[in-house]
Amino acid sequence: MTKELDFEKTATRVSLVSVAGNTALSLFKLLAGVLAHSGAMISDAVHSASDVISSFIVIVGVKIAAREADREHPYGHERFECVAAIVLAVVLAMTGLLIGWRAAQSIGGAGQSPQAPGLLALVAAIVSIALKEAMYWYTRFYAKRLNSAALMANAWHHRSDALSSVGALVGIAGARMGYPVMEPVASLVICVFILKAAYDIFRDAMAKMVDRSCDAETEKRFADCVSEQPEVLGIDRLQTRAFGSRVYVDLEIRLDGELRLKEAHAIAEQVHDRIEREFPEVKHIMVHVNPGESEGS
């Protein structure tokens, strides 16, 4: 229960920071785009506004994922976070395609601004790059700490916005120097990066939606932790199952067959508690005891 509450509280706080930052940045870029006559900056403002929607999707997904298990969902709701990540991947892909489509139109001669953008648009692009990159690293830090697919997807949405602002910066600078075609060409390159990020997010979320074991290194860490218990004679079975961003572990340990039931149960509880203590990503572990022979027998 405590893990779920900490997860929800932290993820919600990070998302609300994103909402506040993106709302302020969107308004600033929209104002700069209008005052400086920059269509690229206005489009970039719309991209930042989409990040606000993404953050609310994360908040909803995280709140559902943090719910306790119930009769209809006895293993919990963690996979709803993966659903949120998939939705974000789709939003990110649509954003990338929109940027690419508008860039292709501009290269074909459509939608070019007859007036060179003002200096304010250039300043807004620089501010956007710095702030969005900072938000990317901030969100990415907590996404890794919480092992959150939805937060990681939102982090990449921040990075895509930073890349979009790089394209706007190049385009605005080029237009001010008399080369308006630089903006759509840079946007096409950015479109490819955004689509690649959307694909990676989608693939990772889909992998977590399907039952799979942990990687060999993680399972070895589980086994080493169990083997450090002096009463454990060996491990007969170790199976893991990823469930969203959390892990279920099925473990069979071998203990001295001469131990009393209470003693064997106490050792199994120690193993159980140590695994959950040292591996926060473990949601539940089932420990089964098999009788064995001690070395002195």
Buried (B, 14 or more C-beta within 10 A) or exposed (E): EEBBEEBBEBBBEBBBBBBEBBBEBBEBBBBBBBBBBBBBBBBBBBBBBBBBBBBBBBBBBBBBBBBEBEEEBEBBBBBBBBBBBBBBBEBBBEBBBBBBEBBBEBBEEEEBBEEBBBEBBBBBBBBBBEBBBEBBEBBBEBBEBBBBBBBBBBBBBBBBBBBBBBBBBBBBBBBBEEEBBBBBBBBBBBBEBBBEBBBBBBEBBEEBBEEEEBEEEBBEBBEEBBEEBEBBBEBEEBEBBBBBBBBBBBBBBBBBBEBEEEEBEEBBEBBBEBBBEEBBBBBBBEBEBBEBEEEEE
